[in-house]
Amino acid sequence: MSLFGYASIHGDEGKAQLQARLAGSARVAGLELDSVTFEETAEPIQLLKMLDNLKSGDVLLLSKVYDFTRLSSEHFDQVSQVLVEKQVSIAACDILDSVISLRSSDKARYLTSQVLIDMIAHQTQPATA
């Protein structure tokens, strides 16, 4: 299993701070962070490139759940489809239980990932009046 990180740059948060958050959470999960991609544009180009390299059983570690909620509904649908098809687990540094679940069985990782994907999908849906 390989662990990959993803973080959006926003506000005054620097790359070093994001790297530290991802690396710290990886250590909590008992894993080594293989690589980190920092997305600096509104388009999820780097994230999609990273997903192309992931294999079944790999893990995508988000700096924050918010990093995914910034995606448009269309981009999120595209990303979540790849995650589900490739059976890539995800965890978010700001949701400690999801990071800890990376130390658990494959089933626990998968279920946690599905909860996160569903939660993020709900947040990326456009509001209806």
Secondary structure, DSSP 8 states (H G I E B T S, - for coil): --EEEEEE--TT--HHHHHHHHHHHHHHTT--EEEEEEE-SSS-HHHHHHHHH--TT-EEEES-THHHHTS-HHHHHHHHHHHHHHT-EEEETTSHHHHHGGGS-HHHHHHHHHHHHHHHHHHHS----
